[in-house]
């Protein structure tokens, strides 16, 4: 089941009219899947499955970024030690 969105009226430039949803649907755009269509949980097209996948991807990404940030902090400390050692060597 597909619902269309009514979008008649003035366009962004003042005098232009935007196409109606009926004419837009005829060429295949502005179609929105109906939220009232009932599907069993976990079936293809289920928004909840997609949401869980997106949330898991976000959690994985955050974890990876945290690991990288920790490694960068360690690199910064090592570079600071190297810089300090080089300064000491230049003084001698």
C-alpha positions as CSV (number, residue, x, y, z in Angstrom):
1,X,0.0,0.0,0.0
2,X,1.4,3.4,-1.0
3,X,0.2,6.8,0.2
4,X,0.9,10.0,-1.7
5,X,1.7,13.4,-0.1
6,X,-0.4,16.4,-1.3
7,X,2.0,19.2,-2.3
8,X,0.0,21.7,-4.4
9,X,0.7,25.4,-4.1
10,X,3.3,28.0,-4.8
11,X,6.8,26.9,-5.5
12,X,10.0,28.3,-4.0
13,X,10.3,31.1,-6.6
14,X,6.9,32.6,-5.9
15,X,4.8,32.2,-9.1
16,X,5.7,28.6,-9.9
17,X,3.2,25.9,-9.0
18,X,4.5,22.6,-7.7
19,X,3.1,19.5,-9.2
20,X,0.3,17.8,-7.3
21,X,1.0,14.4,-5.7
22,X,-1.4,12.7,-8.2
23,X,0.7,14.0,-11.2
24,X,3.9,13.2,-9.3
25,X,2.7,9.7,-8.6
26,X,2.1,9.2,-12.3
27,X,5.8,9.7,-12.9
28,X,6.9,7.8,-9.9
29,X,8.0,10.2,-7.2
30,X,6.6,11.6,-3.9
31,X,5.3,8.1,-3.0
32,X,5.6,7.3,0.6
33,X,5.1,3.8,2.0
34,X,2.1,3.6,4.3
35,X,2.7,3.4,8.0
36,X,-0.6,1.6,8.4
37,X,0.5,-1.5,6.4
38,X,0.9,-4.2,8.9
39,X,3.9,-6.5,8.6
40,X,5.1,-9.1,11.1
41,X,8.1,-8.0,13.1
42,X,11.4,-8.8,11.5
43,X,10.1,-9.2,7.9
44,X,11.6,-7.5,4.9
45,X,10.6,-3.9,4.9
46,X,10.2,-3.7,8.7
47,X,11.4,-0.3,9.9
48,X,12.4,-1.8,13.3
49,X,14.9,-4.2,11.8
50,X,16.5,-1.4,9.9
51,X,16.5,0.8,13.0
52,X,18.3,-2.0,15.1
53,X,20.9,-2.4,12.3
54,X,21.5,1.3,12.2
55,X,21.8,1.5,16.0
56,X,24.3,-1.4,16.0
57,X,26.3,0.2,13.3
58,X,26.4,3.4,15.3
59,X,27.5,1.6,18.4
60,X,30.3,-0.2,16.5
61,X,31.4,3.1,14.9
62,X,31.5,4.8,18.3
63,X,33.6,1.9,19.8
64,X,36.0,2.1,16.9
65,X,36.4,5.8,17.2
66,X,37.1,5.4,20.9
67,X,39.8,2.9,20.2
68,X,41.4,5.2,17.6
69,X,41.2,8.2,20.0
70,X,43.0,6.1,22.7
71,X,45.7,5.1,20.3
72,X,46.1,8.7,19.1
73,X,46.6,9.8,22.8
74,X,49.3,7.2,23.2
75,X,51.0,8.4,20.0
76,X,50.8,11.9,21.3
77,X,52.6,10.9,24.5
78,X,55.3,9.1,22.5
79,X,55.8,12.0,20.2
80,X,56.1,14.3,23.3
81,X,58.8,12.0,24.7
82,X,60.6,12.1,21.4
83,X,60.4,15.9,21.2
84,X,61.7,16.2,24.8
85,X,64.6,13.8,24.1
86,X,65.5,15.7,20.9
87,X,65.5,19.0,22.9
88,X,67.8,17.5,25.5
89,X,70.2,16.2,22.7
90,X,70.3,19.6,21.1
91,X,71.3,21.3,24.4
92,X,74.3,19.0,24.8
